[in-house]
Amino acid sequence: MDIPFFEPGLPEIVERNVQEGRLKFGMDLAAAVRRSRVVFITVGTPPLPDGSADTSAIFSVAGEVARNIKSYVLVVQKSTAPVGTARAIGRAMQRHARRGSTFDVASNPEFLREGSAIETFMRPDRVVIGAESRRAETILRKIHDPLFLLETPMVVTSLETAELIKYAANAFLATKVSFINEIANVCEELGADVQMVARAIGMDRRIGPKFLHSGPGYGGSCFPKDTMALASFARAAGAPTRIVEATIAANQAQMQRMVGKIARAVGAGRGKRVGVLGLAFKPNTDDLREAPALSIVAGLRRRGIKVKAFDPAAMPRARTLLRGVEFADDPYEAARGADALVIVTEWNEFRGLDLSRLRRVMRRPVLCDLRNIYDPGQVEAAGLRHVGVGRGRPAARRDG
């Protein structure tokens, strides 16, 4: 089975369900609608130049669905879209629907995490259902019945509330990332260790340890797009989300801070070379959308620094996006002749590199560990200089 993107375990589960007759693919939308009682809309909602979400694909599909309904159909808005979209879909479908056809529109936001999508689908933290008819609620509860044995919480609410839950969740997580990154920057200036700070504050159950890992900033298909969309429709509603807007600005600044950090590590002068490990926005995916590596590589090249990159999964996509960048077949080839090796994405295979071998093949032994996956003492014992994020060197201790 040819899956057009990388997600661990997905080809196998798709192949199995196709062979067992539970999953089919087709290009005839009209025929699919006529055979279905429930239709999920799962198209993309990419950002427009002003940061708002482009919902044109949603309404295009909804109109086509409406024109082909013969009996009752539940239309479920799964795509992440601004608050009010599901209700607007219902109004738009009324204009296209045949006389006598009936339908409901519901919102059922997804909370899948790329790289572990199957696990988060099978064992979600919660299921959110936005439904305003008993019939629609009953159908969606029935679809999610297998999760009942796992005691998965189910939140049933209005259309608008369900839509906002998705945005609020992603914006809050993005805010945690930007917060700990700003604390990391303070640590660097004052000689503190952000990993110890994050560990300690994460022990507070009101805060929790998740998303408190400092690094080069967040990326991907959700956080950047959803924070910008939330800020956009909130401003339009007269309720600006100042914390979300600050999160967006802090994230952009963090990526540029990483460029400066790397440039200082390699030293002044053109012709410097940097090896980059990890291009996808996170491990176990080939997704390059808003990946910090793209911004960092572009910033390095603007400074005249040559880049040679390696990623376990994202190389084919990267070759079409990163012009003027060399690509390596493995981490050691990326490091060969480099003035610094930069870890941007924390793939597991980067956690056990042969540090002595790296030192031998590099022109200057500098490891810019932007994910803090290595112990600085271990790196420096192998003869490399360690440059982390928020790993400030404390001042000499004075006793007495």
Secondary structure as UniProt FT lines:
FT   TURN            8..9
FT   HELIX           10..19
FT   TURN            20..21
FT   HELIX           29..34
FT   STRAND          38..41
FT   TURN            49..50
FT   HELIX           56..67
FT   STRAND          73..77
FT   TURN            83..84
FT   HELIX           85..96
FT   TURN            99..100
FT   STRAND          103..107
FT   TURN            114..115
FT   HELIX           117..122
FT   STRAND          127..130
FT   HELIX           134..143
FT   HELIX           145..150
FT   STRAND          154..157
FT   HELIX           159..190
FT   HELIX           194..202
FT   TURN            205..207
FT   TURN            210..211
FT   HELIX           223..236
FT   TURN            237..238
FT   HELIX           242..266
FT   TURN            270..271
FT   STRAND          273..277
FT   TURN            283..284
FT   TURN            289..290
FT   HELIX           292..302
FT   TURN            303..304
FT   STRAND          306..310
FT   TURN            312..314
FT   HELIX           315..321
FT   TURN            323..324
FT   STRAND          326..327
FT   HELIX           331..335
FT   TURN            336..337
FT   STRAND          340..343
FT   HELIX           348..350
FT   TURN            351..352
FT   HELIX           355..361
FT   STRAND          366..369
FT   TURN            370..371
FT   HELIX           376..381
FT   TURN            382..383
FT   STRAND          385..387
//
